[in-house]
Amino acid sequence: MMSFISRKHLKLLYIIIFSILLNNCQLKEPNKPHGINFLENREKVLQIGKTNKNDVIKLIGNPHTLSLSDENTWIYFERTITRGKLIKLGQNVLKENNVLELNFDKYGILQSKNIYNKDDMKTVKYSDKETENNISQQSFVGKFLSSVRQKMYGKRKF
C-alpha cells in the first residue's frame, strides 16, 4: 500500500518537473523590436562625404525625427525589449537601445554620423528645468463651471 502512494506521488512530481522544463525551453528569444532593425549594421554602410540623403532613404528609410534647430540633422531609433530570465521573473528587459544621428551639409551630402548605444544613454545629462503649461491652466470661471458640471453629473442615477 505504501509503495503505491509513493509511485503516484513520484509520477506527479515527474510531470510537474517535465512541464516546468518544457515551459522554460525556447528555441527563439521573444523580442519586441521598435524602429529600424540592425541599425548598427546599416550605419556602417554609410560613407561620410559620399552618401547623400537619397541613398540614406533607400538604405534606412525616412528619418524618425528631424532636429528642431536644423533640418539637415536626421535621427533614427532602434529599440529591442525581451523577456528577463528567471532572476528578473519574466519582466521586460531592454536589450538594445540605439540612436543614429546623421548630419548633412546644405547640398545633402553626409557630413557626420554618430551612433549612441544603451551605455552611452546612461551618460546623457538632462535638464532639471520645468516648463509651465499656460494653455491648460483654467481661469477662475472655467474651474468653477467644471466643478459645477462634476457635481451635476455626479448626482445622476442611471
HELIX and SHEET records of a PDB file:
HELIX    1   1 MET A    2  ASN A   24  1                                  23    
HELIX    2   2 LEU A   39  VAL A   45  1                                   7    
HELIX    3   3 LYS A   53  LEU A   59  1                                   7    
HELIX    4   4 LEU A   86  LYS A   88  5                                   3    
HELIX    5   5 LYS A  118  MET A  121  1                                   4    
HELIX    6   6 PHE A  140  GLY A  154  1                                  15    
SHEET    1   A 3 ASN A  31  GLY A  35  0                                        
SHEET    2   A 3 THR A  73  ARG A  83 -1                                        
SHEET    3   A 3 THR A  65  LEU A  66 -1                                        
SHEET    1   B 4 ASN A  31  GLY A  35  0                                        
SHEET    2   B 4 THR A  73  ARG A  83 -1                                        
SHEET    3   B 4 ASN A  92  PHE A 104 -1                                        
SHEET    4   B 4 LEU A 110  TYR A 116 -1                                        
END                                                                             
